[in-house]
């Protein structure tokens, strides 16, 4: 069945059912603690962006690399590495088969380059919204719980909030019909202002529209405050890392302080390793971040 045919079918079926009545895909953020670890660890594909851009790793083998090289069984894709494959069911089926065969969960797809969801121009905003539809389809096909998007808009605080909320609401309504979440990362512009992003998500007012707090993308804004403000809406978390000291601690982010904020918000889902440093190689940076997260998890579990 082609993607367009599948979409037509889904839209027709959705017309007979209220959006609010359709159960959403359960985000790992909703997992309950207990005998399970305080949080789980996944691997964000951007950690290997240099390797991927250099063609030293194929997107189809990302799940294998995560599992066999790093012992990680949950992954987060970036659409840049299979940009022209969103509607290619044969390719997506192979991607899914390889991950499923290894027991690797595909959590989400990070979407870039599809237009500003908060564009001031109504037509351009609508185009951007519709450009994301194919990625909702792809994420559903792969079994992901979310697509990560950007809330790009104008520089005016209130205007941007209104425009971004409109784009996010309309996209989230479409995604809800397929049980998918739309989550926003603090990723530059006003989205790197935790207060603005939290207010924007509140104004959308849909259960399946949330956040993906990134430890390192707040720029001048206080990162701990930003994470605290956006965690109430989090359906995923990005454990950004750059450099490490001699004791294995991240030099820009106090992971113990940050993860306490994450856990205090009631989040016990996946924290995605997103290494962006240059001093260590990508493999070494991933391993250093994983080791730090495991150490933090162990210490916080006994407090």
N, C-alpha and C positions, 0 to 999 in steps of 0.2 A: 504493500500500500504506500502510495507516495505521501510526502509530508503534507502537501496541500489537501489531499483527500482526507488524511487523518485530521487535519485542522478543521475542515468543513464538517466532518462528523462530530468532532468535539463541540464545535460551536452550535451545531444543531441540537445536540443532546443537552447542552447547557441551557439552551433557550427554554427547555421544559422544566428546569430546576432552578430554584433561587440560589444565587451565589452563596449566600450565607448558610445554606443547607448542605453544601458540599464539603466533606471533611478535608482539611488540609494535610499535606504530607507532614508527618511528625518531624520536627527539627530536633537534632540531638540536644539542642539547648533545653528541651523539655524533659530530658531524661531525669529520673529521680536518683539522688544519691542513696547509698545503702552499702551493700557489699561491693558495689562498683567503685572504681577509683574516683577521686575528687573531680578529675577532668580527664579527657582523653586527648590524644595527640594525633594530629593529621599533618599532611604535607601539602603546602600550597605550591603550585607549579612554578610560580614566579621565583622560587628559591633556586631553580635551575634554568632561569631565562637565558643566561649566557650560553650554557650548554645547548639549549634548544635552538637558539638563534644561530649558533655555529653549526647546526645540523649534526651534532655529536650525539644527540638523543632524539628519537622520533616520538611524537606525541602518543602514538599507539603503545609505546613501551614505558610510558610514565608509571603506570600501575606496577609493572614488574620492577622498575627501578626503586620505587618507594618501598615495596615489600622486601625485595632481595638485598638491596644495598643498605637500607636504613631501618628495616624491621618495622615499617609503618604500614598499617592496613586500611588507611582512609586518606583520600586525596581530594584536592580542590583544583579544578582546571582553570586555565586562562584562555579565553576565546581566541587570543592572538595566535595561538599555536595550532589552531585548526579553523581559521577564519572562514574558509570557503566550504566547510563541511557541515554547517548547521542543518542543511536539508538533505544531506547525503546519508540515507538510511543504511546503506551497505557499510559505509565507514563507521557510523555510529554503532552499528551492530557488532562490528569487529572490536571497536573500543570497549564496548560493554562486555563482550565475551571474554576478552583478555583479562579484564578486571575481575569479572565474576569467577573465572577459572582459578584465580589466585586468592579469592576471598577478600578482595579489596573493595571497600565502599567508595562510591563516587558521591561526594557530598554536595558540591555546587560547581557552578561555572561563573567565573568572574568575567564580566562583559565590559569591554572598552571599545571605543571607536564607532559607536552606533548613533551618535548624535546626542545633543543636550536634552535631557528629559525636562529641564526647566527653561527651555528656550523662550525668549520673549515673543518670538514670532509664532503665532498659533499653528500655522501650517508646518513649520519646521519642528515644532514640539510634537505634533501628531505624527510626523514622519519618524522622529526618533523613537516614539513609543512603539510604533508598528515595526520598526527595525528590530526591536527586542523580542517580538513575538516568536520568531524562529528559534531564538535561544531558549525561550520557555518550552517550546516543543522539544528541542534537543535535550534539555535538562530532564524533562519528563521521561523521555525515551530511555535515558541513561539511569534513571532512578534516583536522581538528585533531589534534595529537599528545597533548594533555592537557586536563584540566580543573583549574583552580586552586581549592582549597578552603581552609577555615579549620579549625584544630584546636581549636576552642572547647571548653572543659571547665571543671572546677572550679579552685579556686585552690591546691589541695594538689598539690605537685610530683609525688609518686609516684602518687597516685590519678589525677591528670589524665593522666599519661603512659600509664597502663594503659587508661583509658577511651578516650582519643583514639586510641591504637594499635588498639583493638578496632574502633572505627568506621572508621578509615582502612583497616585490613586487609580488612574486609568489603566496603567500597566498592571497594577496589583489586582484589579478587577478581572482582567484577562487571565492572569496567572492563577487566580483562585479557582477558576473553572477547571483547572487541571490539578488542583491540590498543591500548587507551588507557591513558595514565598519569594518576595522581592525584598532584598536587603541592601542597605546603603552603607558603603564604607566612607569613613572620613578620608577624603582623597583629593584634597586641594580646594582652593576657593573657600566659600562659606561652609562647605561640608566639613572643613577642618576646625570649625568652631562647634564645640560640643553642645552648647546651649542652642544654637541655631538648628543643628541637626535633630536634636531631641524635640524641639518645638515643631519642626517640619513633619517628623514622623507622627507626632501627636495629632497634628492637623489633618493628616491623611485619614487617620481613624479606622484603619483596617487591620484585622488580626494578622494577616499574612504580609504586612509591610513592616519591616524591622530594620535592624542595623547589623553591621559587621564592624565592631570597634577594632581599629588597628592601633597597636601601641605606639607606632612611630610616625604617624601621619598628621599630627596636630600642629607641627611647625612651631610658631610662637605661642600658641595656646597651650596651657598646662596639660600635659598628657594624662596625668592622673585624674584631674578634674574632668577632662574630656571623656575618658573611659567611664568614669562614674556616672556621668550624665547620659551616656548612650547605652550603658549596659541593661537598663530596664527593658529595652527593645531588642536586645541582641539574640540572634539565632545562630551566630557563629562568631568566632573571635580570631583575630590575626595576631600571632605572637611575632611581631617584627623584631629583627635583630640585625646588628651591624658589626660591632666589635666586642671583644671579650678581654677581661683582665687576666692576670696570672692565676686567679682563683676560679676562673670560668664564669664570672658574672658579666652580664651585658653592661657595657660602659655607659649607655645612654638611658637605659630603663632599669629600674630596680624591680626585677621580676617577682620578688617576694611581695613587695608592696602592691604591684600591679595585679598579681594573681589573687591576692586577698580581696581586692576591689571586685574582681571578676566573680569570685566565689561568694562574697557577701551579697551580690546581686541575685544569688540563687542559681547561677549558671554552673552546670556540671557536664556540658557537652564537649565538643572538640575545640581544641586550640590549634590553629594551623601554623606550623612553622613557616615563616617567611623571611629567609635570610637574604639580606641585601648588601652585605659588606664586601670589602675588596681586599682586606688583609689576609683573610683565610680563603681558600678555594671554596667553591660552592658545596662540594661534598663535606669538607671539614666544617664549614659554617653550619650546615644542616645538623651534623652530628653534635656540634657544640651547643646548638640551641636545644636539641632534643635532650641532651644530658642535663642542661640547666633546668628545663621544664620538669624532668623526672626528679631532680634533686629538690626542686621547689615543692612538687607534689608530695614527695615523701615527708618532707619536714612539716608542711602545713597539715598533713593528715594526722600527725601525732599531737598537734596543739589543741 
